[in-house]
């Protein structure tokens, strides 16, 4: 199981299968503008425990990470 490290607030958190979540979203045609951070949190929570009081922080961080993922994908396929 691959872990991706993401800055959430003041902490760096290792999240399992985040690459799989992002790949699923990307392959379904969802751009960073089309998706809400809480939707990413819902998908990521299938593989990871996300504390309820930190959902907003995770949503913000994962939205940014998904934007980077999409930019990297577009750069490598261009």
Secondary structure, DSSP 8 states (H G I E B T S, - for coil): --EEEEEETTEEEEEETHHHHHHHHHHTT--TTT--HHHHHHHHTTTS---GGGHHHHHHHHHHHHHHHHHHHHHHH-
